[in-house]
Amino acid sequence: MFTFQNITKKFGTRTVANQINLSVANGEILTILGASGSGKSTLLHLAAGLLQPDAGDVWLNQERITNRQPEKREIAMMFQDFALLPHLNVWENVALGLRLRGEKKAVARTAALRILVEMGLQHASERTITQLSGGEQQRVALARALVVSPKLLLLDEPFSSLDTALRQHLQHEISQWIQQKNIPAILVSHDPAEAALMSQRIALLENGNIIQCDTPNQLFAQPVSAQAARLLGCLNVRDDVYIPQQAIQFHHEKGSECEILRCFKQPFAWRVEWMQPSFGELVAWVNDDVAQRLGKTARVWIDLSKVIYFK
């Protein structure tokens, strides 16, 4: 288990981590979700030992590692840039961490080949990095991280450079690997969909503060504030209210007459933008049947029992 205990970090007068308390269990992925500049990369660097906190402690498997050097923390990182070395072949890249620890070449090679088999990359062990696809390079980076048997895996937006289909496949694959290896993992991301797909829990970070931390289902069902809802990518968010999709019903006899502003097709649904008398301009996703019945106006019902009001 990994734990941040009352972690605070400042750069000058700016607080980038404000009394952060987070724990990650073995086999769990915790995503720190935040916008650029929210402090999420700072937390990753604090976990890795690349930065020292101004206050608080860092724990790994009940050991206090706050002042421990990065190379002695038994932590592995995956970056946005895979950081693979072009002058080394695949197995040599995978074995690099072991070699830096002083393992003999033959021992490191055996361990690298073993994990490449697990990754389905045994056929590519002698290839150069430039001969690999983006997905294969990502697997090599993961193999390099896991071959050293880390006690914690840190993921710094490692999928951002991949196309959508490959990204989703690897997100699922890497989630399975982390659970199988039974190690805690922290992912930093600005993508709510990625966080929901990969994580058992999501911590929402804004201006160095955790504003909510829970399971993806609970977060999307009950964001605690407008800031939380916006970080999750929710539509129809005002400072004091959030109108979720399940609260909206088109062509309903109880509905108010609403002006349809725009309606256009997306890959899996129609996006409808419309003007509601009480809440103003709103957005909804509807199916083909609902979209085809729309005119310049439509009767739309807002089920107020499903609307979320913020205090």
N, C-alpha and C positions, 0 to 999 in steps of 0.2 A: 504493500500500500504506500502511496505517496501523499504527503500532506503539506500544504501551506498553512502556517499558523500565524495569524495576525501580521502578515507581511505588508510592510510599507516601503515604498521607494519613491524618492523625489529626484528630479533633475532641476537644480536651482530652486525656484519657488513653485514649480509645477509638480503636483503629486500625480504619479503615473500608476501607482498601486497603493490603495488606501485600505489598510487593515484587511487584507484578503485572507479568508479562511476557506480552503477547499481541500477535499480529500478524493483520491481516486483509488478504487479497489483493484486488486489483481484481476486481469481479464476484462476490465472496464475501459471504455473510451469516454473521456470527458472532453467536450468541445468548449473552448473559450470563444464565444461569438461576439464580435464587435466590429465597429467601423474602423477605418484607418485612423491612427492616432489615439485609439481608445486605451492602449496599454497592453494589448494582448501579446505582442511580441516581447515586451519587457518581462511579462510573467514567464514566458518560455525561457528567456535568457536567465532569469532568476532560478528557475528549476535546474537549468543546465550548469549553473555556477559561473556563467559568463558575466553576470552582474551580482553584486552583493546587496542584500536588502539593508535599508537604514534601520529597520526594526523588524522583529518577528523571527521565526525559525522555519527551516525547511527540513522535513523528515522523509526518510525512505526506509520502509520495512522496520519501523520503530527506532531507526538510528538517526541522530541529529547530524545533518550534513551541511548545515548552513555555511560553514567556513571551509568545507572540503573543496579541494581543487577540482576543476571539471574532469580531468583525466582520471580521477580517482573515485568518481561518483557511480561508475558502471551504468551510465546513461547513454543511449544512442539517439541520434537526431536524423530526420529526413527533411530536406529543404525544398523550397520552390525550384531551385536549380539543383538537379540531381547530384551535382558536384562529383561526377565520375571522371576518372583520370584517363585521357585519351591514349597515353603512352603505355597503359597497362591493359591486358586483355580482361575478359569477363571474370574469370576466377581470381585473377590477381587483384582486381578491384574489390571483389567480395572479401578476400583474405586480408585486405590492407589493415583493418583494425587489429586483427590478430598479430600480424607482423609487427605493428607498432608497439604491441604489448610484449614483444620479445619471443613469440612463438617461432619455432623452426619452420622453414619453408614447407617441408613435407607435411608437417602436422597441420599447418594453416591451409595448405592445398586440399588435404583430405576433408577438413571441416567445410571449406568453401564448396567443394564438389557435392558434399552431402546435402547442404542446404539448397544448392542449385537443383538437385534432383527433386526436393520437396517443392520448389518453385516451378518445376516443369521446364527448366532452362539448361538441363544437362547437355543438350545438343549444342549449346552456344558457349560452352565454357572456354573455348580457345579463341573465340571471335574477338575482334576489336569492338570498342564501344560504338564507333561510327557505323558498324554493320547491324546495329540493333534498332528496332522500332522504338517509338516513345514508350509504349507499354512495357516492352522488354527492359528498357533502361530503368523504368520505375521499379520493376521486380528486382533488378540487380541492386538498386539502391536499398530496397527493403531487405534483400538477402544480406547485404553488407551490414545493415543495422542489426539484424537478428543473429548473425553468426557469432557475435561476441557475447551472446546470452545476456543482454542488458536487463537491468532491474526496472527500467523505465524507458518508454519510447516517446519521444517528442516529435510531433509532426507539424512543420511550419508551412502550411498551405501547399502541400506537395503535389496537388493535382491541378493547380491553376493553369498550367501550360498545356494540358491535354484536351483533346476534343471531347465533346459531351458524352458520346457513347462509351469511349474508352475510360473516361473519368469515372462514370458511374459503375462500370464493371470493376475497376481497380479499387474503388471505395469499398464495395461489397467484399471483394477478395481480401483486402488488407484487414478489414474488420474481423473476418473469420480467422486470419492468421494471428491477430493479437489475442483473440479469445482462446485459440488453441495453445498458444505459448503461455497464457495465463499471466501476462504482465500488465501493469497499468500503463495507459497511454493518454497523452494530452495532445489534442489537435487544436491549432488556432485557425480560425476561418472568419471570413466576412459573409459566407454563403449559408443562409438558413437551410436550404435544401440539403446541402452536404452535411451540415451538422445533424439534421434530423435523420438522415440515412445512416450515418456512421456511429452515432453516439448513444450510449445508455442515458447520459445526462448532458445538459447544456447549461453553461454558465454565461449569462448575458453581462457583458462588460461595457460600461460607459464612463468615460473620463476617470478611469482608474478605480471604479467602484463596481462590485457585483450587484446588479439591481434585481436579479432573480436567477435561481439555479434549481432545475427540476428535470424531469423526464421530458422528452420532446412532446409527447401527447399532452401532458399537463400544461406545458408552456403555451402551446398553441390553443388549448382549450380555455386557459385562464391567465392571460398576461396580466401582470400586476399594475402596469402603467402604460401610458401612451408610448413612452420611450421603449419599453420592453416589446410592445406590439410592433413598433416600427423596425426594431432590430430583427424581429422575426419575419419581416417582409409582409406583414398583414396589410390588407387593403381596408379602406373606409375607417381610418383611425383619425380621431380628433383628440384634442388635449384632454377631454373629459369623457369620451365615449368611443367604443369600438363596435361596429356593426359587422359581425362575421357572416360568411356566406350562408350558413345554415339558418340565419334569421330572415333571409330574403326569399320571398315567393312571388313569382310573376304570374299574371293572369289569375289573380285571387280575388274572390268576391268581396273580401274585406279590405282590399287594397285601396290606396289613394291613387288618383289619376296622376301619372308622372310623365314628364317629357323625356323622350328617348333622344339623347344627344348624339351618340355614336354606337355603332354595332359592327364589329369586324371579326372575321374568322381567325382563330389561332389553331395550332396543331391538334389540340384535344378538346376544344370547346370554343364557344363564342364569347367574346368580351363585350359586355354591354355597359356603356356609360350613360347615366341618366340622372335627372334632377328630382330629388325627393323634397316635398314641401317643408318637412321639419329638419332634415339632416343635410340638405344641400346636395351637391354632386356626389354620386356614389358609383361604385363599380361592382359588377356581378359577372360570374361565369355561368353560362347557360348552355343547354344542349340544343341540337338542331331543331327539335320540335318547338321549343320555346322561342328560339330566334326567328323561325319562319312565321310565327304568329305576331311578331312585333310590328307596330305601325309607328306613327309619329308620337303616339302616347301608348301607355299600357297601365293597367291597374297592378300596382306592386304593394304587397303587404310586408311590413316589417314586424316580425314577432318580437315584441319588446321583452318577453321573458328570456330571450336568447341574446339580447343586447348586453354588452359588458360596459358598466359604468365605472370610471376611475374616480377614486376619492381625491 
